[in-house]
Amino acid sequence: MGITYRKRKKIGKNSWINVSGSGASASTRIGPVTINSRGGIWVKLPGGLNYRGRWK
């Protein structure tokens, strides 16, 4: 484990620009689903569970 950098800037009602040590990406949330420009997908599930995967 090392030191990481992450910054998130809100640009709209459900949209963000994310900046980290590996670069920048954009993400948007549609209901319980969040997708980002690098192909990541997050889904909020019942019971406090989350699913994280790739869509590309």
C-alpha positions as MATLAB code, in Angstrom:
seq = 'MGITYRKRKKIGKNSWINVSGSGASASTRIGPVTINSRGGIWVKLPGGLNYRGRWK';
ca = [
       0.000    0.000    0.000;
       1.274    3.444   -0.877;
       0.197    7.035   -0.978;
      -2.587    7.817   -3.439;
      -4.084   11.040   -4.762;
      -7.727   11.490   -5.705;
      -9.799   14.614   -6.322;
     -13.443   14.827   -7.413;
     -15.066   17.996   -8.802;
     -18.819   18.196   -9.384;
     -19.668   19.658  -12.809;
     -23.426   19.049  -12.951;
     -26.327   17.603  -11.026;
     -25.138   13.982  -11.474;
     -21.724   14.427  -13.159;
     -18.146   14.682  -11.893;
     -14.579   15.074  -13.129;
     -12.250   12.713  -11.260;
      -8.498   13.315  -11.089;
      -6.088   10.746   -9.675;
      -2.465    9.780   -9.994;
      -3.274    7.678  -13.083;
      -5.105   10.473  -14.945;
      -8.523   12.081  -15.270;
     -11.963   10.691  -16.074;
     -15.591   11.767  -16.082;
     -18.417    9.955  -14.335;
     -22.177   10.268  -14.285;
     -24.881    8.734  -12.119;
     -28.219    7.512  -13.496;
     -30.365    6.241  -10.628;
     -28.461    3.511   -8.747;
     -25.927    3.118  -11.613;
     -22.712    5.143  -11.988;
     -20.545    4.837  -15.105;
     -17.263    6.524  -15.954;
     -15.347    7.297  -19.132;
     -12.736    4.595  -18.428;
     -15.299    1.816  -18.539;
     -16.067    1.403  -14.854;
     -19.584    0.701  -13.643;
     -20.947    0.757  -10.086;
     -24.435   -0.413   -9.111;
     -25.978    0.123   -5.672;
     -27.794   -3.040   -4.599;
     -30.274   -3.581   -1.737;
     -28.906   -4.358    1.706;
     -25.958   -1.960    1.481;
     -24.204   -4.014   -1.224;
     -22.443   -2.647   -4.305;
     -21.428   -4.236   -7.605;
     -18.357   -2.904   -9.371;
     -17.316   -4.027  -12.830;
     -16.356   -3.008  -16.380;
     -18.597   -2.227  -19.344;
     -15.929   -1.948  -22.063;
];
